């Protein structure tokens, strides 16, 4: 009986090591298989992951480039650049033409009285007292020209400045110099064959201050009002001569104060066709009173 027990214990001891070794081999095999599967998975997917990373990077670069194009709104190439350079050259040439035109139009307004000196020619007056003397002389010449014409007027019709015994400063001279050239141009227009019979008044208007300092204006304006009497059929000729003057006049408004007043004798006689000429034989013509609101462009040159 003891012998049987010993045999059973001996067989149990042999079975346990064999069972343990069998289970150990199973887990080792399972681990090896799992490790091999991981290695195979990583090996097969590494190239794919690398390819996906490259595609993602390319998409990021493309997206960034498209965003820059979208902000620029223009794609540039050699043809576009060449066309743009040509456009810029043409633009620069046109700007220079405009500047030249503006300088010519503004030249008269910016001119200061000058004296003709021997061996020097015309020399700009720089002394205030000499300028005043020249101003008074030229005013007298203009008034004499009007007096010799058939235009009825009073000296107060022309707003020439009177400094009395005072000597003007250059701050006073510069605006009055421009006003003189404007009045000189207007008188020369009125003396032409435009049918003016009476000069009521020429007056300069004040200019409102521009409080907007964000932009530098290209020009300022010198507004004025012209009140006169002229032959009804000659209005268009007067306006045409105003616009042709060397001073850049702009006509804003024309008001007819009275139409076909009682006829008055006029020194203008109608010729065959549309023209008029001065004639010793006076003829009665219908006249009207008009008020012209205009301004002169003073360019910032």
C-alpha positions as CSV (number, residue, x, y, z in Angstrom):
1,X,0.0,0.0,0.0
2,X,2.8,2.4,0.7
3,X,4.4,1.3,-2.5
4,X,1.4,2.5,-4.6
5,X,1.4,5.9,-2.9
6,X,5.1,6.4,-3.7
7,X,4.5,5.5,-7.3
8,X,1.7,8.1,-7.6
9,X,3.8,10.8,-6.0
10,X,6.7,10.0,-8.3
11,X,4.5,10.3,-11.4
12,X,2.9,13.5,-10.2
13,X,6.4,15.0,-9.8
14,X,7.3,14.0,-13.4
15,X,4.0,15.5,-14.8
16,X,4.4,19.0,-13.2
17,X,7.7,19.9,-14.9
18,X,6.5,18.7,-18.2
19,X,3.3,20.7,-18.0
20,X,5.2,23.8,-17.0
21,X,7.6,23.5,-19.8
22,X,4.7,23.0,-22.3
23,X,2.9,26.2,-21.1
24,X,6.2,28.2,-21.2
25,X,6.8,27.2,-24.8
26,X,3.3,28.3,-25.7
27,X,3.7,31.8,-24.3
28,X,7.2,32.1,-25.8
29,X,5.8,31.1,-29.2
30,X,2.9,33.4,-28.9
31,X,5.2,36.3,-28.0
32,X,7.5,35.5,-30.9
33,X,4.6,35.4,-33.3
34,X,3.3,38.7,-32.0
35,X,6.7,40.3,-32.2
36,X,7.1,39.1,-35.8
37,X,3.6,40.5,-36.7
38,X,4.6,43.9,-35.2
39,X,7.9,43.9,-37.2
40,X,6.1,42.9,-40.4
41,X,3.4,45.5,-39.8
42,X,5.9,48.3,-39.2
43,X,8.0,47.1,-42.2
44,X,5.0,47.1,-44.5
45,X,3.5,50.4,-43.3
46,X,6.7,52.5,-42.9
47,X,7.0,53.3,-46.5
48,X,3.2,54.1,-46.6
49,X,3.5,56.4,-43.5
50,X,6.5,58.1,-45.1
51,X,4.5,58.6,-48.3
52,X,1.6,60.0,-46.4
53,X,3.9,62.4,-44.6
54,X,5.3,63.6,-47.9
55,X,1.9,64.1,-49.4
56,X,0.7,66.1,-46.3
57,X,3.8,68.3,-46.5
58,X,3.2,69.0,-50.2
59,X,-0.4,69.9,-49.5
60,X,0.7,72.3,-46.7
61,X,3.1,74.0,-49.1
62,X,0.5,74.2,-51.9
63,X,-2.1,75.6,-49.5
64,X,0.4,78.3,-48.3
65,X,1.2,79.2,-51.9
66,X,-2.4,79.5,-52.8
67,X,-3.1,81.7,-49.8
68,X,-0.3,84.1,-51.0
69,X,-1.7,84.2,-54.5
70,X,-5.2,84.9,-53.1
71,X,-3.8,87.8,-51.1
72,X,-1.8,89.2,-54.0
73,X,-4.8,88.8,-56.4
74,X,-2.4,88.9,-59.3
75,X,0.0,86.3,-60.6
76,X,3.2,87.8,-62.1
77,X,5.0,86.6,-65.1
78,X,7.6,88.1,-67.5
79,X,4.9,89.2,-70.0
80,X,2.9,90.9,-67.2
81,X,6.0,92.6,-65.8
82,X,6.9,93.9,-69.3
83,X,3.4,95.2,-69.9
84,X,3.4,96.9,-66.5
85,X,6.7,98.6,-67.1
86,X,5.4,99.9,-70.4
87,X,2.2,101.1,-68.7
88,X,4.3,102.9,-66.1
89,X,6.5,104.6,-68.7
90,X,3.4,105.9,-70.5
91,X,1.8,107.0,-67.3
92,X,5.0,108.9,-66.3
93,X,5.1,110.6,-69.8
94,X,1.4,111.7,-69.4
95,X,2.1,113.0,-65.9
96,X,5.0,115.1,-67.2
97,X,2.7,116.5,-70.0
98,X,0.1,117.4,-67.4
99,X,2.7,119.1,-65.2
100,X,4.0,121.1,-68.2
101,X,0.5,122.2,-69.1
102,X,-0.3,123.2,-65.5
103,X,2.9,125.2,-65.3
104,X,2.0,127.0,-68.5
105,X,-1.5,127.7,-67.3
106,X,-0.2,128.9,-63.9
107,X,2.8,130.8,-65.2
108,X,0.9,134.2,-65.5
109,X,-0.5,134.1,-62.0
110,X,2.8,133.3,-60.4
111,X,4.7,136.1,-62.3
112,X,5.9,139.1,-60.3
113,X,6.2,142.5,-61.9
114,X,9.6,143.1,-63.5
115,X,11.6,146.1,-64.8
116,X,13.6,146.2,-68.0
117,X,17.2,147.1,-67.1
118,X,19.9,147.9,-69.6
119,X,22.1,144.8,-70.4
120,X,20.0,142.7,-68.0
121,X,16.6,142.7,-69.6
122,X,13.6,141.9,-67.5
123,X,14.5,141.7,-63.8
124,X,11.9,140.7,-61.2
125,X,11.1,143.4,-58.7
126,X,12.1,142.4,-55.2
127,X,11.7,145.7,-53.4
128,X,8.2,146.3,-52.0
129,X,8.2,150.1,-52.7
130,X,9.2,149.5,-56.3
131,X,6.5,146.9,-56.7
132,X,3.9,149.3,-55.4
133,X,5.1,151.9,-57.9
134,X,4.8,149.5,-60.8
135,X,1.4,148.3,-59.6
136,X,0.0,151.9,-59.6
137,X,1.5,152.5,-63.0
138,X,-0.1,149.4,-64.5
139,X,-3.5,150.2,-62.9
140,X,-3.5,153.6,-64.5
141,X,-2.7,152.1,-67.9
142,X,-5.6,149.6,-67.6
143,X,-8.0,152.4,-66.6
144,X,-6.9,154.5,-69.6
145,X,-7.5,151.5,-71.9
146,X,-11.1,151.3,-70.6
147,X,-11.6,155.0,-70.9
148,X,-10.6,154.9,-74.6
149,X,-13.2,152.2,-75.2
150,X,-17.0,152.4,-75.7
151,X,-17.6,150.7,-72.4
152,X,-19.3,152.7,-69.7
153,X,-17.7,152.2,-66.2
154,X,-16.8,153.8,-62.9
155,X,-13.3,153.4,-61.4
156,X,-14.9,151.6,-58.4
157,X,-16.0,148.9,-60.7
158,X,-12.5,147.4,-60.6
159,X,-11.3,146.3,-57.1
160,X,-7.7,147.6,-57.3
161,X,-6.1,147.8,-53.9
162,X,-5.3,151.2,-52.4
163,X,-2.5,151.2,-49.9
164,X,-2.5,155.0,-49.6
165,X,0.9,156.0,-48.2
166,X,1.7,152.6,-46.8
167,X,4.2,150.2,-48.3
168,X,2.8,146.7,-48.7
169,X,4.5,143.6,-47.3
170,X,5.2,140.6,-49.5
171,X,2.4,138.7,-47.7
172,X,0.0,141.4,-49.0
173,X,1.7,141.7,-52.4
174,X,1.5,138.1,-53.5
175,X,-2.3,137.7,-53.5
176,X,-2.8,141.2,-54.9
177,X,-0.3,140.4,-57.7
178,X,-2.5,137.4,-58.7
179,X,-5.7,139.6,-58.5
180,X,-4.1,142.2,-60.8
181,X,-3.3,139.6,-63.5
182,X,-6.9,138.4,-63.3
183,X,-8.3,141.9,-63.6
184,X,-5.9,142.6,-66.5
185,X,-7.1,139.5,-68.3
186,X,-10.7,140.4,-67.7
187,X,-10.3,144.0,-69.1
188,X,-8.5,142.6,-72.2
189,X,-11.5,140.3,-72.7
190,X,-14.0,143.0,-72.3
191,X,-12.2,145.2,-74.8
192,X,-12.5,142.6,-77.5
193,X,-15.5,142.5,-79.9
194,X,-17.8,140.9,-77.4
195,X,-20.6,143.5,-77.2
196,X,-20.0,144.8,-73.6
197,X,-21.6,148.2,-73.2
198,X,-21.2,148.7,-69.4
199,X,-19.1,147.3,-66.7
200,X,-21.0,147.4,-63.4
201,X,-18.6,145.7,-61.1
202,X,-16.0,143.0,-60.7
203,X,-15.6,141.7,-57.1
204,X,-13.5,139.0,-55.5
205,X,-15.2,136.7,-53.1
206,X,-13.7,135.2,-49.9
207,X,-12.6,131.6,-50.0
208,X,-13.8,129.2,-47.2
209,X,-11.1,127.6,-45.2
210,X,-10.4,124.0,-45.8
211,X,-10.1,122.2,-42.5
212,X,-9.4,118.8,-44.0
213,X,-5.6,118.5,-43.8
214,X,-5.5,114.8,-44.7
215,X,-4.9,115.6,-48.4
216,X,-2.7,118.3,-50.0
217,X,-4.9,120.0,-52.6
218,X,-3.6,120.3,-56.2
219,X,-5.0,123.8,-56.5
220,X,-6.9,126.5,-54.8
221,X,-9.5,128.8,-56.3
222,X,-9.9,132.6,-56.5
223,X,-13.7,133.2,-56.9
224,X,-15.1,136.3,-58.4
225,X,-18.3,137.9,-59.7
226,X,-18.6,139.9,-62.9
227,X,-21.6,142.2,-63.3
228,X,-22.0,143.9,-66.7
229,X,-24.3,145.0,-69.5
230,X,-23.9,143.7,-73.0
231,X,-25.7,143.1,-76.3
232,X,-28.0,140.1,-76.0
233,X,-26.6,138.4,-79.1
234,X,-23.0,138.6,-77.9
235,X,-23.2,136.5,-74.7
236,X,-21.7,133.4,-76.3
237,X,-18.7,135.4,-77.7
238,X,-18.0,136.9,-74.2
239,X,-18.0,133.4,-72.6
240,X,-15.8,132.0,-75.4
241,X,-13.2,134.8,-74.9
242,X,-13.2,134.2,-71.2
243,X,-12.5,130.5,-71.6
244,X,-9.7,131.3,-74.1
245,X,-7.9,133.7,-71.8
246,X,-4.4,133.0,-70.6
247,X,-5.7,132.9,-67.1
248,X,-7.6,129.6,-66.3
249,X,-11.1,130.9,-65.7
250,X,-13.9,128.4,-64.8
251,X,-17.5,129.7,-65.2
252,X,-19.8,128.4,-62.5
253,X,-23.1,130.2,-63.2
254,X,-24.6,132.9,-65.4
255,X,-27.6,134.9,-64.2
256,X,-29.6,137.2,-66.5
257,X,-30.8,140.1,-64.4
258,X,-32.9,141.7,-67.1
259,X,-33.8,140.8,-70.6
260,X,-34.1,143.1,-73.6
261,X,-33.9,146.4,-71.8
262,X,-34.6,149.6,-73.7
263,X,-32.3,149.7,-76.6
264,X,-29.2,151.9,-76.1
265,X,-26.8,153.3,-78.6
266,X,-23.8,151.0,-79.2
267,X,-20.5,151.4,-80.9
268,X,-20.9,147.9,-82.5
269,X,-22.5,147.5,-85.8
270,X,-23.5,144.2,-87.2
271,X,-21.7,143.0,-90.4
272,X,-23.1,140.6,-92.9
273,X,-23.0,137.2,-91.3
274,X,-22.4,136.7,-87.5
275,X,-19.6,139.2,-86.9
276,X,-19.6,142.6,-85.3
277,X,-17.2,145.5,-85.7
278,X,-16.7,148.9,-84.3
279,X,-18.2,151.6,-86.4
280,X,-18.6,155.3,-86.2
281,X,-22.2,154.9,-87.2
282,X,-24.1,153.9,-84.0
283,X,-26.9,151.5,-84.1
284,X,-29.5,150.6,-81.4
285,X,-29.1,147.0,-80.0
286,X,-31.1,145.2,-77.4
287,X,-29.0,144.7,-74.2
288,X,-29.2,142.6,-71.1
289,X,-27.7,142.7,-67.6
290,X,-25.9,139.5,-66.6
291,X,-24.0,138.3,-63.5
292,X,-21.2,135.8,-64.1
293,X,-20.0,133.7,-61.1
294,X,-16.6,132.3,-61.9
295,X,-13.3,131.3,-60.3
296,X,-9.7,131.1,-61.4
297,X,-7.7,128.0,-60.8
298,X,-4.5,128.6,-58.8
299,X,-2.4,125.5,-59.2
300,X,0.1,124.5,-56.5
301,X,3.2,124.6,-58.6
